[in-house]
Amino acid sequence: MAPPSGRAADPMLAGAVTILSPLIAQVEIREAGQGPTTCAGRNDGFCGQYVLDNIDDYVRPTIDHLELVVLSVLLGFVVAIALAVLSHGRRWLIPPLVGVTGVLYTIPSIALFMLLLPITGRGTETAVIALALYNLQIIYRNANSGLANVPAAAKDAGRGMGMTKRQLLWRVELPLATPEIIAGLRIATVSTVAIATLAIFAGAGGLGEIIYNAGLQRDVFKTNIVMGSGLAILMAIALDGLLVLSQRFAAPWRRLQPA
């Protein structure tokens, strides 16, 4: 038997598509879990069921974001403390260092990412370097202020015990400056959690990936924006709480109450 002509096949194909289309649509809706009758399909402000069904989609970006924050804060802390120690005995270095770190802090984050891309390429390295540069201003100023505010009596007591300048720095001045250093570290950490959401433009991922991809959809998916922002806020609160606890152990004398 000869096969049916194209004209005869077209109505048959059209009929089959008409019959199967609703079934295919139901399968797709069931698989995606975003039908018009669900909170995700209606694009409510927040859909808890969608989050529970797709919780794995938030784990990797959260870990990447935490990695960006920890690495950049540690790098910025090491460099800022080194600059503070260097300028502590050379007061003439403080104004230029404050000026340079201040200029770096005023550069828009996306612009700084773009400036680094030709040098370091897309990825975590670019994001960490840029975020660490933003930390320098905050941590350096607080560390420098803490060292400058060490009581003269404490330094005189150290000298009376025969301490050298290096011993006085590490055993007296830096420990007494710890509260102000940690205060700067807290501010730097919280601000880094927020700025790191823009690391998506450097190809570093993080929670910004969730927020950015939600905004690219034809109808902005509100649940992912709420989740990405909420996770960033919770991370900032958690890290700030850990730093507060670390200060209680690093500076136990601050817990002593006057008699």
N, C-alpha and C positions, 0 to 999 in steps of 0.2 A: 504494500500500500504506500502510495506517495505521501510524503510528509505534508502537513497542512501548510498552506501558503502563509506569507507574512500577514496578510490582511485578516485571515481567519485566526491566526495565533494571537493577534493583538487584543481582540475582545476577550479571549480566554485568559490571557495574561492579566489584563486589567481586572477581570472578575476575580481572579485568584488573589491579586494584591488587595482588592477591596475587602475580601473575606478575611484574609490573614492579617491585615494591618492592625485591627483592634487587638488581636491576640498578641502580636509582636509588641505593641505598645504596652500591654499589660505586663508582659514578661520584663520589659525594660524598666518599667516603673517599680515592679516587685524587686528587681535586682538592685536598682539604685536606691530604693527606699525614699524617694523624693516625689511621690505622687502629689497631685493637687490637694488631696485630703489629709496629707501629713503636714506637720509644722515646718519641715524642711521644704516641702513643695510650695507651701504658702509663703515661705521666706519670712517667717516670724522673726522677731528681734533675737530670740535665742531658742534653739531646738535641742533640748537635752537628749532626746532619743537619738538624734543624728550623731551627737557627740559620743554617746555610748556605743553606737554601732560602728563608729569609725575612730575609736580612741587611738588606734595604732598610728593614724595619720598625724597625730600631734606629738608623739613620743620623740621621733627623730629630730624635728625642728627644735623642740625644747632642749634636747641634749646639745645640739649644735649651738644654740643660743647661749647656753650656760658655758660651753667651752670658749666661745668668743669672749664672753665677759671675764671669765677667770683668767684666761691667758693675757688679755689686754690690760687688765687691772694689775696683774703681777708684773708685767713688763713695765708699765708706767710707774708702778711703785718703786721698783728697783732703780730705774733711771732717775726718778725724782728725788729719792733719798740720797743717791750718789751725788746729785747736783747740790742738794742741801748741805751735805757734809763738806763738799768741796768749797762752797761759798761761805760756810760758817766761819772759817778762819780767814777768809778773804772777802771782806764786806763789800769791796768794790765790784765784785761779780754779781751781787744780788740784783741791782737795777737792770743790767742787760739780760740776765736770765729771766727775770719777771717779764720783761718786755717781749722777749722771743717766745716764751711759753704762752703769753697773752695773745700774741698775734696768731699762733697756731690754733688757739682755742676759738678765735673769731672766724676761722675759715669754715664755710658751710660744709657739713659732713659729706653730702653727695659730691660736692666739688673736690673735696680732699680725696675721696675714693677714686674719682676720675683722674686726678693728677697722679695717683700712685699706680694706676692700671698699666701704663706703658713700662713702668719699672719693675713691678712685682707680679703683674698679671692678675687674672681673676682668681679669686679663691680666698681661703681663710687668712693667708699671710697678709694680703692687702688690708683686710678688715681689721686684723689685730694691730697692725702698725698704725693705722689711722686712729683707732680707738685709744691706743696707748698714748698717742700724741695729745689727744684731748685730755687725758688724765694728768699730764704733767703740770699744767697750770694749777689745778686744784690741790694736788698732793704736795707739790713743791712749796706753795705759799703757806700751807698749814705746817709743814715740817719746818720751814724756816722760821715761822712765827713761834712754834713750840720751842725750838732751840734758843731763840732770842729771849724767851720769857722764863728761862730757867733761873730760879732765885740765885742772886750773887752769893748768898750765905752758903748755899749747897756747893757751889763751885769753890768757895774759899775753904770749906771743910775738906773737900777732896784734895786740894793743893796742900792743906795742912797735913794730910795723911801721906804725902809724898807721891801723889799720882802725877804721871806725865800728862801732857795735853791729850794724847791718844787715849789713855786710860780714863781720863776725865770725861772725854766725849762718849765712850762706849759704856762706862759704868755709872755715870751720873747724868750727863746732859740728855742723851737719847732716851734713857728710861723715863726721866721726868717729862720729856716732850712727847711721850707715847700717847697720852690722851688726845692731844691736838693732832698728832699724826693720824690716829685712827679716825678722828672726826673728819679729816679731809678724805681719808680712804672711804668712809661711808658715803660721802657726797659723790665721790668719783664713781663708786660702784653703782649707785642708784642711777646716776645720769648715763653711765655706760649701758645699763640694761635698756634704757630708752633709746639711745642713739644706735645701739646694735640692731634695732629693727630695720634700720636703713641699709644694713650690710648686704641685703638682697641685691643691691645695685653693684656690689663688688663681687657677686657670685658666691657669697659665703653662706647663704641659706639663713637658718635661724627662724625665729617666730615672725620676722618680717615677710618670710615666704608665704606663710598662711594668710596674712593680712593682704599682701600684694595680689596674690592669686585670686582671692575672694573679690577684690575690686575689679579684676579683669573680666569677670563674668558679665554677661549681658545685663542680668539683674544682680546687682551686688549682693553676694551671699552674706547676710548679716551675722549668721552664727559663727562663721570662721573669723570674722573681724572681732566679734566679742570674745571668742576663745583666745585668739592671738594676743589681744590686748590684755585680757584677764590673766593669762599665763605670765606675761611680762610683768604685770603689777605684782602678782604673787611671788615671782622670782626676786623682784627688787625688795619686797618686804622680808622674805626669808634670808637673803644675803645680808641685809642691814641688821637683822636680828642676830645672825651669827657674828657679825663684827662687834655688836654691842656686848655679846657674851665674851668674845675674845678680849675686849678692853677690860672687863672685870677681872680676868685672869692675868693680863699683862700689866695692869696697874692696880694691884690689890689695895694699895694705900688709899685709893680714892673711895673705897667702900667704908673706910673707918669713919665713925661718927664722932664729933667732938664731945668731950665729956661734959 
